[in-house]
């Protein structure tokens, strides 16, 4: 389901937390919370990564179009990197 089904244009450069449709963001937050602490990035790094994602042309309705993942999930995992070439984080 995209935002056009709700009478809104697509939200480019929006994270899922900003457009939450049908509770998808809650599911993502629960998944991130379930990650072992050793796997998750710390909060400051997570926020920094999301700020970079917000400025990226690949972000579309919370999804990174370079790899197809939810930006919040990829940013939350310590070992993940930005899929852009060159990587932005």
PDB file of N, CA, C and O in Angstrom, chain B, residues numbered from 101:
ATOM      1  N   UNK B 101       0.843  -1.183   0.000  1.00  0.00           N
ATOM      2  CA  UNK B 101       0.000   0.000   0.000  1.00  0.00           C
ATOM      3  C   UNK B 101       0.882   1.238   0.000  1.00  0.00           C
ATOM      4  O   UNK B 101       1.778   1.363   0.835  1.00  0.00           O
ATOM      5  N   UNK B 102       0.641   2.131  -0.907  1.00  0.00           N
ATOM      6  CA  UNK B 102       1.413   3.355  -0.872  1.00  0.00           C
ATOM      7  C   UNK B 102       0.505   4.519  -0.507  1.00  0.00           C
ATOM      8  O   UNK B 102      -0.716   4.378  -0.446  1.00  0.00           O
ATOM      9  N   UNK B 103       1.118   5.666  -0.265  1.00  0.00           N
ATOM     10  CA  UNK B 103       0.364   6.811   0.218  1.00  0.00           C
ATOM     11  C   UNK B 103      -0.641   7.319  -0.796  1.00  0.00           C
ATOM     12  O   UNK B 103      -1.581   8.021  -0.422  1.00  0.00           O
ATOM     13  N   UNK B 104      -0.472   6.987  -2.077  1.00  0.00           N
ATOM     14  CA  UNK B 104      -1.432   7.431  -3.075  1.00  0.00           C
ATOM     15  C   UNK B 104      -2.790   6.778  -2.849  1.00  0.00           C
ATOM     16  O   UNK B 104      -3.814   7.340  -3.238  1.00  0.00           O
ATOM     17  N   UNK B 105      -2.815   5.610  -2.233  1.00  0.00           N
ATOM     18  CA  UNK B 105      -4.081   4.970  -1.922  1.00  0.00           C
ATOM     19  C   UNK B 105      -4.840   5.740  -0.865  1.00  0.00           C
ATOM     20  O   UNK B 105      -6.044   5.546  -0.701  1.00  0.00           O
ATOM     21  N   UNK B 106      -4.157   6.607  -0.146  1.00  0.00           N
ATOM     22  CA  UNK B 106      -4.778   7.406   0.894  1.00  0.00           C
ATOM     23  C   UNK B 106      -5.006   8.838   0.438  1.00  0.00           C
ATOM     24  O   UNK B 106      -5.303   9.706   1.259  1.00  0.00           O
ATOM     25  N   UNK B 107      -4.873   9.100  -0.853  1.00  0.00           N
ATOM     26  CA  UNK B 107      -5.108  10.421  -1.395  1.00  0.00           C
ATOM     27  C   UNK B 107      -3.953  11.387  -1.200  1.00  0.00           C
ATOM     28  O   UNK B 107      -4.125  12.595  -1.363  1.00  0.00           O
ATOM     29  N   UNK B 108      -2.778  10.875  -0.854  1.00  0.00           N
ATOM     30  CA  UNK B 108      -1.597  11.721  -0.665  1.00  0.00           C
ATOM     31  C   UNK B 108      -0.552  11.322  -1.680  1.00  0.00           C
ATOM     32  O   UNK B 108      -0.483  10.161  -2.085  1.00  0.00           O
ATOM     33  N   UNK B 109       0.267  12.284  -2.095  1.00  0.00           N
ATOM     34  CA  UNK B 109       1.378  11.920  -2.978  1.00  0.00           C
ATOM     35  C   UNK B 109       2.415  11.129  -2.188  1.00  0.00           C
ATOM     36  O   UNK B 109       2.444  11.215  -0.960  1.00  0.00           O
ATOM     37  N   UNK B 110       3.260  10.366  -2.860  1.00  0.00           N
ATOM     38  CA  UNK B 110       4.312   9.628  -2.150  1.00  0.00           C
ATOM     39  C   UNK B 110       5.174  10.589  -1.344  1.00  0.00           C
ATOM     40  O   UNK B 110       5.392  11.732  -1.746  1.00  0.00           O
ATOM     41  N   UNK B 111       5.649  10.126  -0.232  1.00  0.00           N
ATOM     42  CA  UNK B 111       6.475  10.949   0.650  1.00  0.00           C
ATOM     43  C   UNK B 111       7.935  10.610   0.425  1.00  0.00           C
ATOM     44  O   UNK B 111       8.466   9.700   1.062  1.00  0.00           O
ATOM     45  N   UNK B 112       8.570  11.310  -0.448  1.00  0.00           N
ATOM     46  CA  UNK B 112       9.982  11.101  -0.706  1.00  0.00           C
ATOM     47  C   UNK B 112      10.764  11.655   0.475  1.00  0.00           C
ATOM     48  O   UNK B 112      10.392  12.665   1.071  1.00  0.00           O
ATOM     49  N   UNK B 113      11.838  10.982   0.793  1.00  0.00           N
ATOM     50  CA  UNK B 113      12.714  11.383   1.896  1.00  0.00           C
ATOM     51  C   UNK B 113      12.006  11.382   3.248  1.00  0.00           C
ATOM     52  O   UNK B 113      12.368  12.150   4.140  1.00  0.00           O
ATOM     53  N   UNK B 114      11.018  10.539   3.400  1.00  0.00           N
ATOM     54  CA  UNK B 114      10.368  10.347   4.699  1.00  0.00           C
ATOM     55  C   UNK B 114      10.754   8.973   5.224  1.00  0.00           C
ATOM     56  O   UNK B 114      10.842   8.002   4.472  1.00  0.00           O
ATOM     57  N   UNK B 115      10.980   8.915   6.517  1.00  0.00           N
ATOM     58  CA  UNK B 115      11.204   7.635   7.161  1.00  0.00           C
ATOM     59  C   UNK B 115       9.859   7.040   7.518  1.00  0.00           C
ATOM     60  O   UNK B 115       8.859   7.755   7.578  1.00  0.00           O
ATOM     61  N   UNK B 116       9.825   5.763   7.752  1.00  0.00           N
ATOM     62  CA  UNK B 116       8.589   5.089   8.090  1.00  0.00           C
ATOM     63  C   UNK B 116       7.940   5.702   9.322  1.00  0.00           C
ATOM     64  O   UNK B 116       6.714   5.795   9.395  1.00  0.00           O
ATOM     65  N   UNK B 117       8.752   6.124  10.296  1.00  0.00           N
ATOM     66  CA  UNK B 117       8.205   6.719  11.511  1.00  0.00           C
ATOM     67  C   UNK B 117       7.397   7.980  11.213  1.00  0.00           C
ATOM     68  O   UNK B 117       6.546   8.370  12.012  1.00  0.00           O
ATOM     69  N   UNK B 118       7.650   8.616  10.083  1.00  0.00           N
ATOM     70  CA  UNK B 118       6.963   9.857   9.732  1.00  0.00           C
ATOM     71  C   UNK B 118       5.689   9.626   8.921  1.00  0.00           C
ATOM     72  O   UNK B 118       4.867  10.534   8.798  1.00  0.00           O
ATOM     73  N   UNK B 119       5.514   8.440   8.373  1.00  0.00           N
ATOM     74  CA  UNK B 119       4.340   8.181   7.532  1.00  0.00           C
ATOM     75  C   UNK B 119       3.549   6.963   7.975  1.00  0.00           C
ATOM     76  O   UNK B 119       2.595   6.575   7.300  1.00  0.00           O
ATOM     77  N   UNK B 120       3.915   6.363   9.071  1.00  0.00           N
ATOM     78  CA  UNK B 120       3.342   5.110   9.591  1.00  0.00           C
ATOM     79  C   UNK B 120       1.978   4.768   8.996  1.00  0.00           C
ATOM     80  O   UNK B 120       0.976   5.424   9.279  1.00  0.00           O
ATOM     81  N   UNK B 121       1.967   3.739   8.176  1.00  0.00           N
ATOM     82  CA  UNK B 121       0.700   3.268   7.626  1.00  0.00           C
ATOM     83  C   UNK B 121       0.429   1.874   8.173  1.00  0.00           C
ATOM     84  O   UNK B 121       1.285   0.990   8.161  1.00  0.00           O
ATOM     85  N   UNK B 122      -0.763   1.725   8.637  1.00  0.00           N
ATOM     86  CA  UNK B 122      -1.231   0.417   9.105  1.00  0.00           C
ATOM     87  C   UNK B 122      -0.329  -0.217  10.167  1.00  0.00           C
ATOM     88  O   UNK B 122      -0.198  -1.440  10.213  1.00  0.00           O
ATOM     89  N   UNK B 123       0.286   0.592  11.008  1.00  0.00           N
ATOM     90  CA  UNK B 123       1.092   0.064  12.095  1.00  0.00           C
ATOM     91  C   UNK B 123       2.423  -0.513  11.679  1.00  0.00           C
ATOM     92  O   UNK B 123       3.075  -1.179  12.483  1.00  0.00           O
ATOM     93  N   UNK B 124       2.851  -0.282  10.450  1.00  0.00           N
ATOM     94  CA  UNK B 124       4.125  -0.845   9.987  1.00  0.00           C
ATOM     95  C   UNK B 124       5.286  -0.341  10.828  1.00  0.00           C
ATOM     96  O   UNK B 124       6.204  -1.104  11.131  1.00  0.00           O
ATOM     97  N   UNK B 125       5.263   0.927  11.211  1.00  0.00           N
ATOM     98  CA  UNK B 125       6.364   1.459  12.007  1.00  0.00           C
ATOM     99  C   UNK B 125       6.438   0.751  13.356  1.00  0.00           C
ATOM    100  O   UNK B 125       7.531   0.456  13.839  1.00  0.00           O
ATOM    101  N   UNK B 126       5.300   0.477  13.964  1.00  0.00           N
ATOM    102  CA  UNK B 126       5.290  -0.238  15.245  1.00  0.00           C
ATOM    103  C   UNK B 126       5.972  -1.597  15.093  1.00  0.00           C
ATOM    104  O   UNK B 126       6.744  -2.004  15.961  1.00  0.00           O
ATOM    105  N   UNK B 127       5.696  -2.287  14.011  1.00  0.00           N
ATOM    106  CA  UNK B 127       6.318  -3.585  13.751  1.00  0.00           C
ATOM    107  C   UNK B 127       7.830  -3.444  13.609  1.00  0.00           C
ATOM    108  O   UNK B 127       8.582  -4.270  14.127  1.00  0.00           O
ATOM    109  N   UNK B 128       8.277  -2.407  12.913  1.00  0.00           N
ATOM    110  CA  UNK B 128       9.703  -2.164  12.743  1.00  0.00           C
ATOM    111  C   UNK B 128      10.351  -1.858  14.096  1.00  0.00           C
ATOM    112  O   UNK B 128      11.425  -2.376  14.402  1.00  0.00           O
ATOM    113  N   UNK B 129       9.705  -1.023  14.897  1.00  0.00           N
ATOM    114  CA  UNK B 129      10.240  -0.684  16.219  1.00  0.00           C
ATOM    115  C   UNK B 129      10.345  -1.932  17.089  1.00  0.00           C
ATOM    116  O   UNK B 129      11.342  -2.124  17.786  1.00  0.00           O
ATOM    117  N   UNK B 130       9.325  -2.773  17.050  1.00  0.00           N
ATOM    118  CA  UNK B 130       9.364  -4.021  17.832  1.00  0.00           C
ATOM    119  C   UNK B 130      10.502  -4.926  17.360  1.00  0.00           C
ATOM    120  O   UNK B 130      11.178  -5.557  18.172  1.00  0.00           O
ATOM    121  N   UNK B 131      10.708  -4.985  16.056  1.00  0.00           N
ATOM    122  CA  UNK B 131      11.796  -5.805  15.528  1.00  0.00           C
ATOM    123  C   UNK B 131      13.149  -5.263  16.002  1.00  0.00           C
ATOM    124  O   UNK B 131      13.998  -6.022  16.469  1.00  0.00           O
ATOM    125  N   UNK B 132      13.340  -3.960  15.879  1.00  0.00           N
ATOM    126  CA  UNK B 132      14.603  -3.349  16.307  1.00  0.00           C
ATOM    127  C   UNK B 132      14.828  -3.595  17.801  1.00  0.00           C
ATOM    128  O   UNK B 132      15.943  -3.909  18.218  1.00  0.00           O
ATOM    129  N   UNK B 133      13.782  -3.453  18.596  1.00  0.00           N
ATOM    130  CA  UNK B 133      13.896  -3.683  20.044  1.00  0.00           C
ATOM    131  C   UNK B 133      14.264  -5.131  20.357  1.00  0.00           C
ATOM    132  O   UNK B 133      14.888  -5.413  21.380  1.00  0.00           O
ATOM    133  N   UNK B 134      13.872  -6.048  19.471  1.00  0.00           N
ATOM    134  CA  UNK B 134      14.158  -7.465  19.707  1.00  0.00           C
ATOM    135  C   UNK B 134      15.599  -7.846  19.362  1.00  0.00           C
ATOM    136  O   UNK B 134      16.061  -8.925  19.731  1.00  0.00           O
ATOM    137  N   UNK B 135      16.302  -6.972  18.661  1.00  0.00           N
ATOM    138  CA  UNK B 135      17.689  -7.251  18.303  1.00  0.00           C
ATOM    139  C   UNK B 135      18.555  -7.258  19.565  1.00  0.00           C
ATOM    140  O   UNK B 135      18.375  -6.430  20.458  1.00  0.00           O
ATOM    141  N   UNK B 136      19.476  -8.185  19.624  1.00  0.00           N
ATOM    142  CA  UNK B 136      20.408  -8.218  20.742  1.00  0.00           C
ATOM    143  C   UNK B 136      21.185  -6.902  20.765  1.00  0.00           C
ATOM    144  O   UNK B 136      21.526  -6.353  19.717  1.00  0.00           O
ATOM    145  N   UNK B 137      21.457  -6.410  21.955  1.00  0.00           N
ATOM    146  CA  UNK B 137      22.154  -5.134  22.101  1.00  0.00           C
ATOM    147  C   UNK B 137      23.504  -5.126  21.385  1.00  0.00           C
ATOM    148  O   UNK B 137      23.949  -4.080  20.914  1.00  0.00           O
ATOM    149  N   UNK B 138      24.144  -6.265  21.303  1.00  0.00           N
ATOM    150  CA  UNK B 138      25.440  -6.340  20.630  1.00  0.00           C
ATOM    151  C   UNK B 138      25.314  -6.159  19.113  1.00  0.00           C
ATOM    152  O   UNK B 138      26.306  -5.890  18.436  1.00  0.00           O
ATOM    153  N   UNK B 139      24.118  -6.305  18.589  1.00  0.00           N
ATOM    154  CA  UNK B 139      23.868  -6.190  17.148  1.00  0.00           C
ATOM    155  C   UNK B 139      23.434  -4.777  16.766  1.00  0.00           C
ATOM    156  O   UNK B 139      23.663  -4.331  15.641  1.00  0.00           O
ATOM    157  N   UNK B 140      22.805  -4.081  17.709  1.00  0.00           N
ATOM    158  CA  UNK B 140      22.249  -2.752  17.426  1.00  0.00           C
ATOM    159  C   UNK B 140      23.299  -1.654  17.506  1.00  0.00           C
ATOM    160  O   UNK B 140      24.255  -1.736  18.277  1.00  0.00           O
ATOM    161  N   UNK B 141      23.095  -0.625  16.692  1.00  0.00           N
ATOM    162  CA  UNK B 141      23.931   0.575  16.810  1.00  0.00           C
ATOM    163  C   UNK B 141      23.468   1.337  18.050  1.00  0.00           C
ATOM    164  O   UNK B 141      22.333   1.177  18.499  1.00  0.00           O
ATOM    165  N   UNK B 142      24.350   2.161  18.594  1.00  0.00           N
ATOM    166  CA  UNK B 142      23.916   2.975  19.725  1.00  0.00           C
ATOM    167  C   UNK B 142      22.991   4.077  19.202  1.00  0.00           C
ATOM    168  O   UNK B 142      22.966   4.358  18.004  1.00  0.00           O
ATOM    169  N   UNK B 143      22.246   4.687  20.095  1.00  0.00           N
ATOM    170  CA  UNK B 143      21.206   5.650  19.713  1.00  0.00           C
ATOM    171  C   UNK B 143      21.759   6.834  18.922  1.00  0.00           C
ATOM    172  O   UNK B 143      21.146   7.250  17.938  1.00  0.00           O
ATOM    173  N   UNK B 144      22.888   7.377  19.325  1.00  0.00           N
ATOM    174  CA  UNK B 144      23.463   8.529  18.620  1.00  0.00           C
ATOM    175  C   UNK B 144      23.829   8.164  17.178  1.00  0.00           C
ATOM    176  O   UNK B 144      23.552   8.930  16.255  1.00  0.00           O
ATOM    177  N   UNK B 145      24.445   7.009  16.986  1.00  0.00           N
ATOM    178  CA  UNK B 145      24.816   6.571  15.637  1.00  0.00           C
ATOM    179  C   UNK B 145      23.564   6.272  14.810  1.00  0.00           C
ATOM    180  O   UNK B 145      23.510   6.592  13.622  1.00  0.00           O
ATOM    181  N   UNK B 146      22.576   5.666  15.430  1.00  0.00           N
ATOM    182  CA  UNK B 146      21.307   5.374  14.744  1.00  0.00           C
ATOM    183  C   UNK B 146      20.680   6.668  14.217  1.00  0.00           C
ATOM    184  O   UNK B 146      20.284   6.740  13.054  1.00  0.00           O
ATOM    185  N   UNK B 147      20.592   7.675  15.064  1.00  0.00           N
ATOM    186  CA  UNK B 147      20.011   8.962  14.656  1.00  0.00           C
ATOM    187  C   UNK B 147      20.847   9.626  13.570  1.00  0.00           C
ATOM    188  O   UNK B 147      20.296  10.231  12.650  1.00  0.00           O
ATOM    189  N   UNK B 148      22.167   9.522  13.665  1.00  0.00           N
ATOM    190  CA  UNK B 148      23.037  10.102  12.645  1.00  0.00           C
ATOM    191  C   UNK B 148      22.789   9.424  11.294  1.00  0.00           C
ATOM    192  O   UNK B 148      22.683  10.090  10.264  1.00  0.00           O
ATOM    193  N   UNK B 149      22.699   8.107  11.315  1.00  0.00           N
ATOM    194  CA  UNK B 149      22.439   7.369  10.078  1.00  0.00           C
ATOM    195  C   UNK B 149      21.099   7.759   9.471  1.00  0.00           C
ATOM    196  O   UNK B 149      20.997   7.951   8.260  1.00  0.00           O
ATOM    197  N   UNK B 150      20.073   7.876  10.305  1.00  0.00           N
ATOM    198  CA  UNK B 150      18.761   8.249   9.788  1.00  0.00           C
ATOM    199  C   UNK B 150      18.765   9.661   9.208  1.00  0.00           C
ATOM    200  O   UNK B 150      18.078   9.921   8.220  1.00  0.00           O
ATOM    201  N   UNK B 151      19.521  10.565   9.799  1.00  0.00           N
ATOM    202  CA  UNK B 151      19.633  11.918   9.256  1.00  0.00           C
ATOM    203  C   UNK B 151      20.243  11.881   7.860  1.00  0.00           C
ATOM    204  O   UNK B 151      19.825  12.624   6.972  1.00  0.00           O
ATOM    205  N   UNK B 152      21.230  11.016   7.670  1.00  0.00           N
ATOM    206  CA  UNK B 152      21.846  10.854   6.349  1.00  0.00           C
ATOM    207  C   UNK B 152      20.809  10.288   5.378  1.00  0.00           C
ATOM    208  O   UNK B 152      20.702  10.752   4.243  1.00  0.00           O
ATOM    209  N   UNK B 153      20.058   9.303   5.815  1.00  0.00           N
ATOM    210  CA  UNK B 153      19.029   8.703   4.954  1.00  0.00           C
ATOM    211  C   UNK B 153      17.987   9.740   4.530  1.00  0.00           C
ATOM    212  O   UNK B 153      17.551   9.747   3.379  1.00  0.00           O
ATOM    213  N   UNK B 154      17.596  10.600   5.442  1.00  0.00           N
ATOM    214  CA  UNK B 154      16.592  11.619   5.118  1.00  0.00           C
ATOM    215  C   UNK B 154      17.044  12.538   3.995  1.00  0.00           C
ATOM    216  O   UNK B 154      16.208  13.088   3.277  1.00  0.00           O
ATOM    217  N   UNK B 155      18.335  12.713   3.831  1.00  0.00           N
ATOM    218  CA  UNK B 155      18.837  13.603   2.788  1.00  0.00           C
ATOM    219  C   UNK B 155      19.156  12.867   1.482  1.00  0.00           C
ATOM    220  O   UNK B 155      19.636  13.476   0.526  1.00  0.00           O
ATOM    221  N   UNK B 156      18.891  11.574   1.444  1.00  0.00           N
ATOM    222  CA  UNK B 156      19.266  10.742   0.305  1.00  0.00           C
ATOM    223  C   UNK B 156      18.126  10.587  -0.707  1.00  0.00           C
ATOM    224  O   UNK B 156      16.968  10.406  -0.330  1.00  0.00           O
ATOM    225  N   UNK B 157      18.465  10.660  -1.976  1.00  0.00           N
ATOM    226  CA  UNK B 157      17.476  10.479  -3.042  1.00  0.00           C
ATOM    227  C   UNK B 157      16.937   9.060  -3.119  1.00  0.00           C
ATOM    228  O   UNK B 157      15.895   8.836  -3.736  1.00  0.00           O
ATOM    229  N   UNK B 158      17.613   8.103  -2.513  1.00  0.00           N
ATOM    230  CA  UNK B 158      17.157   6.714  -2.537  1.00  0.00           C
ATOM    231  C   UNK B 158      16.022   6.440  -1.543  1.00  0.00           C
ATOM    232  O   UNK B 158      15.365   5.402  -1.627  1.00  0.00           O
ATOM    233  N   UNK B 159      15.789   7.357  -0.610  1.00  0.00           N
ATOM    234  CA  UNK B 159      14.742   7.138   0.387  1.00  0.00           C
ATOM    235  C   UNK B 159      13.384   7.474  -0.211  1.00  0.00           C
ATOM    236  O   UNK B 159      13.180   8.572  -0.730  1.00  0.00           O
ATOM    237  N   UNK B 160      12.460   6.525  -0.137  1.00  0.00           N
ATOM    238  CA  UNK B 160      11.113   6.721  -0.656  1.00  0.00           C
ATOM    239  C   UNK B 160      10.132   5.996   0.254  1.00  0.00           C
ATOM    240  O   UNK B 160      10.110   4.766   0.304  1.00  0.00           O
ATOM    241  N   UNK B 161       9.326   6.762   0.968  1.00  0.00           N
ATOM    242  CA  UNK B 161       8.313   6.222   1.869  1.00  0.00           C
ATOM    243  C   UNK B 161       8.902   5.229   2.867  1.00  0.00           C
ATOM    244  O   UNK B 161       8.330   4.166   3.112  1.00  0.00           O
ATOM    245  N   UNK B 162      10.051   5.586   3.440  1.00  0.00           N
ATOM    246  CA  UNK B 162      10.669   4.759   4.464  1.00  0.00           C
ATOM    247  C   UNK B 162      11.514   3.617   3.944  1.00  0.00           C
ATOM    248  O   UNK B 162      12.142   2.904   4.726  1.00  0.00           O
ATOM    249  N   UNK B 163      11.538   3.434   2.636  1.00  0.00           N
ATOM    250  CA  UNK B 163      12.278   2.328   2.020  1.00  0.00           C
ATOM    251  C   UNK B 163      13.473   2.877   1.255  1.00  0.00           C
ATOM    252  O   UNK B 163      13.363   3.858   0.519  1.00  0.00           O
ATOM    253  N   UNK B 164      14.614   2.226   1.442  1.00  0.00           N
ATOM    254  CA  UNK B 164      15.799   2.576   0.663  1.00  0.00           C
ATOM    255  C   UNK B 164      15.667   1.877  -0.688  1.00  0.00           C
ATOM    256  O   UNK B 164      15.684   0.649  -0.766  1.00  0.00           O
ATOM    257  N   UNK B 165      15.535   2.665  -1.740  1.00  0.00           N
ATOM    258  CA  UNK B 165      15.363   2.050  -3.060  1.00  0.00           C
ATOM    259  C   UNK B 165      16.668   1.490  -3.624  1.00  0.00           C
ATOM    260  O   UNK B 165      16.654   0.806  -4.647  1.00  0.00           O
ATOM    261  N   UNK B 166      17.789   1.773  -2.972  1.00  0.00           N
ATOM    262  CA  UNK B 166      19.066   1.184  -3.409  1.00  0.00           C
ATOM    263  C   UNK B 166      19.138  -0.290  -3.036  1.00  0.00           C
ATOM    264  O   UNK B 166      19.804  -1.074  -3.713  1.00  0.00           O
ATOM    265  N   UNK B 167      18.445  -0.672  -1.951  1.00  0.00           N
ATOM    266  CA  UNK B 167      18.526  -2.080  -1.520  1.00  0.00           C
ATOM    267  C   UNK B 167      17.162  -2.701  -1.203  1.00  0.00           C
ATOM    268  O   UNK B 167      17.053  -3.924  -1.114  1.00  0.00           O
ATOM    269  N   UNK B 168      16.132  -1.887  -1.032  1.00  0.00           N
ATOM    270  CA  UNK B 168      14.798  -2.408  -0.764  1.00  0.00           C
ATOM    271  C   UNK B 168      14.457  -2.604   0.705  1.00  0.00           C
ATOM    272  O   UNK B 168      13.399  -3.147   1.025  1.00  0.00           O
ATOM    273  N   UNK B 169      15.330  -2.175   1.596  1.00  0.00           N
ATOM    274  CA  UNK B 169      15.080  -2.379   3.024  1.00  0.00           C
ATOM    275  C   UNK B 169      14.370  -1.175   3.641  1.00  0.00           C
ATOM    276  O   UNK B 169      14.333  -0.096   3.050  1.00  0.00           O
ATOM    277  N   UNK B 170      13.808  -1.371   4.834  1.00  0.00           N
ATOM    278  CA  UNK B 170      13.328  -0.242   5.620  1.00  0.00           C
ATOM    279  C   UNK B 170      14.566   0.452   6.167  1.00  0.00           C
ATOM    280  O   UNK B 170      15.410  -0.190   6.792  1.00  0.00           O
ATOM    281  N   UNK B 171      14.681   1.745   5.943  1.00  0.00           N
ATOM    282  CA  UNK B 171      15.870   2.483   6.372  1.00  0.00           C
ATOM    283  C   UNK B 171      16.108   2.352   7.870  1.00  0.00           C
ATOM    284  O   UNK B 171      17.250   2.210   8.307  1.00  0.00           O
ATOM    285  N   UNK B 172      15.036   2.399   8.661  1.00  0.00           N
ATOM    286  CA  UNK B 172      15.201   2.295  10.117  1.00  0.00           C
ATOM    287  C   UNK B 172      15.839   0.973  10.532  1.00  0.00           C
ATOM    288  O   UNK B 172      16.650   0.938  11.458  1.00  0.00           O
ATOM    289  N   UNK B 173      15.480  -0.101   9.859  1.00  0.00           N
ATOM    290  CA  UNK B 173      16.034  -1.417  10.205  1.00  0.00           C
ATOM    291  C   UNK B 173      17.510  -1.485   9.835  1.00  0.00           C
ATOM    292  O   UNK B 173      18.330  -1.914  10.646  1.00  0.00           O
ATOM    293  N   UNK B 174      17.849  -1.076   8.648  1.00  0.00           N
ATOM    294  CA  UNK B 174      19.259  -1.138   8.221  1.00  0.00           C
ATOM    295  C   UNK B 174      20.129  -0.260   9.117  1.00  0.00           C
ATOM    296  O   UNK B 174      21.225  -0.663   9.507  1.00  0.00           O
ATOM    297  N   UNK B 175      19.647   0.927   9.443  1.00  0.00           N
ATOM    298  CA  UNK B 175      20.419   1.848  10.283  1.00  0.00           C
ATOM    299  C   UNK B 175      20.599   1.313  11.700  1.00  0.00           C
ATOM    300  O   UNK B 175      21.564   1.664  12.378  1.00  0.00           O
ATOM    301  N   UNK B 176      19.690   0.479  12.143  1.00  0.00           N
ATOM    302  CA  UNK B 176      19.737  -0.043  13.518  1.00  0.00           C
ATOM    303  C   UNK B 176      20.766  -1.140  13.716  1.00  0.00           C
ATOM    304  O   UNK B 176      21.160  -1.421  14.848  1.00  0.00           O
ATOM    305  N   UNK B 177      21.204  -1.759  12.641  1.00  0.00           N
ATOM    306  CA  UNK B 177      22.140  -2.882  12.760  1.00  0.00           C
ATOM    307  C   UNK B 177      23.581  -2.395  12.623  1.00  0.00           C
ATOM    308  O   UNK B 177      23.972  -1.825  11.605  1.00  0.00           O
ATOM    309  N   UNK B 178      24.341  -2.632  13.658  1.00  0.00           N
ATOM    310  CA  UNK B 178      25.721  -2.155  13.763  1.00  0.00           C
ATOM    311  C   UNK B 178      26.575  -2.508  12.548  1.00  0.00           C
ATOM    312  O   UNK B 178      27.348  -1.670  12.084  1.00  0.00           O
ATOM    313  N   UNK B 179      26.456  -3.710  12.030  1.00  0.00           N
ATOM    314  CA  UNK B 179      27.329  -4.156  10.941  1.00  0.00           C
ATOM    315  C   UNK B 179      26.842  -3.761   9.554  1.00  0.00           C
ATOM    316  O   UNK B 179      27.560  -3.956   8.572  1.00  0.00           O
ATOM    317  N   UNK B 180      25.653  -3.216   9.456  1.00  0.00           N
ATOM    318  CA  UNK B 180      25.126  -2.807   8.152  1.00  0.00           C
ATOM    319  C   UNK B 180      25.749  -1.487   7.723  1.00  0.00           C
ATOM    320  O   UNK B 180      26.111  -0.656   8.555  1.00  0.00           O
ATOM    321  N   UNK B 181      25.865  -1.311   6.441  1.00  0.00           N
ATOM    322  CA  UNK B 181      26.356  -0.051   5.889  1.00  0.00           C
ATOM    323  C   UNK B 181      25.334   0.463   4.894  1.00  0.00           C
ATOM    324  O   UNK B 181      24.448  -0.273   4.459  1.00  0.00           O
ATOM    325  N   UNK B 182      25.462   1.708   4.546  1.00  0.00           N
ATOM    326  CA  UNK B 182      24.608   2.302   3.526  1.00  0.00           C
ATOM    327  C   UNK B 182      24.910   1.606   2.199  1.00  0.00           C
ATOM    328  O   UNK B 182      26.077   1.421   1.853  1.00  0.00           O
ATOM    329  N   UNK B 183      23.867   1.216   1.447  1.00  0.00           N
ATOM    330  CA  UNK B 183      24.115   0.504   0.186  1.00  0.00           C
ATOM    331  C   UNK B 183      24.537   1.401  -0.973  1.00  0.00           C
ATOM    332  O   UNK B 183      24.897   0.905  -2.041  1.00  0.00           O
ATOM    333  N   UNK B 184      24.495   2.716  -0.773  1.00  0.00           N
ATOM    334  CA  UNK B 184      24.889   3.618  -1.849  1.00  0.00           C
ATOM    335  C   UNK B 184      26.384   3.459  -2.136  1.00  0.00           C
ATOM    336  O   UNK B 184      27.146   3.021  -1.274  1.00  0.00           O
ATOM    337  N   UNK B 185      26.789   3.813  -3.336  1.00  0.00           N
ATOM    338  CA  UNK B 185      28.198   3.736  -3.718  1.00  0.00           C
ATOM    339  C   UNK B 185      28.675   5.145  -4.054  1.00  0.00           C
ATOM    340  O   UNK B 185      28.204   5.737  -5.025  1.00  0.00           O
ATOM    341  N   UNK B 186      29.591   5.686  -3.275  1.00  0.00           N
ATOM    342  CA  UNK B 186      30.165   5.117  -2.056  1.00  0.00           C
ATOM    343  C   UNK B 186      29.156   5.179  -0.903  1.00  0.00           C
ATOM    344  O   UNK B 186      28.200   5.954  -0.925  1.00  0.00           O
ATOM    345  N   UNK B 187      29.399   4.354   0.078  1.00  0.00           N
ATOM    346  CA  UNK B 187      28.522   4.296   1.236  1.00  0.00           C
ATOM    347  C   UNK B 187      28.500   5.642   1.956  1.00  0.00           C
ATOM    348  O   UNK B 187      29.536   6.286   2.119  1.00  0.00           O
ATOM    349  N   UNK B 188      27.316   6.054   2.381  1.00  0.00           N
ATOM    350  CA  UNK B 188      27.175   7.337   3.089  1.00  0.00           C
ATOM    351  C   UNK B 188      27.407   7.188   4.594  1.00  0.00           C
ATOM    352  O   UNK B 188      27.664   8.175   5.284  1.00  0.00           O
ATOM    353  N   UNK B 189      27.316   5.960   5.101  1.00  0.00           N
ATOM    354  CA  UNK B 189      27.624   5.683   6.515  1.00  0.00           C
ATOM    355  C   UNK B 189      28.047   4.240   6.674  1.00  0.00           C
ATOM    356  O   UNK B 189      28.349   3.803   7.785  1.00  0.00           O
TER     357      UNK B 189
END
